[in-house]
Amino acid sequence: MEERKELCDIVVEALENIGVNIEDLVVIVYDLQRKYNEDISMEDCEENLLKVFEKREVINTVLTGLAIDKMVQEGKFPEPIQSVIKRDDGLYGVDEILPLGIVNLYGTIGLTNFGYLDKEKPGVINEIDQRKKDGHQVTTFTDDILAAIVAAAAARIAHGQRLQEENK
């Protein structure tokens, strides 16, 4: 368990190194859930987000996606895949497939949340995506991974809310 905590801390630090704070993600989770759960608090959202980060699949996906973006930024991938990832080719799709490993942990609601977030790109997800569009940074995987993390946390909250309702 201690190793997983250390890995979770590494993920949080890796995100902070690219300018993404937990609070940025918490706000999006809150905005997603408040219309369905009037009692939701920012603390609830943060707790659920951190629980998502504890999952080994999430840790591995985040570290893999961030590493791919970094290596492409540094020009370390062979062509033609280097250019495909760098320009975030619309038909590439692997950048969405990898984060599905995160959202699939929380069922269909995680998947539908991900689709919404991938399309709308609220908050820091949009900020990260804009870096790519401005040509400053390769974020092909990063924006989708952030959307998946938020989607999973929101789905986790929804599942917990359902359990509370059923136990009343």
Secondary structure, 3 states (H helix, E strand, C coil): CHHHHHHHHHHHHHHHHCCCCHHHHHHHHHHHHCCCCCCCCHHHHHHHHHHHHCCHHHHHHHHHHHHHHHHHHCCCCCCCHHHHHHCCCCCCCHHHHHHHHHHHHHHHHHHHHHHHHHHHCCHHHHHHHHHHHCCCCCCCCHHHHHHHHHHHHHHHHHHHHHHHHHCC
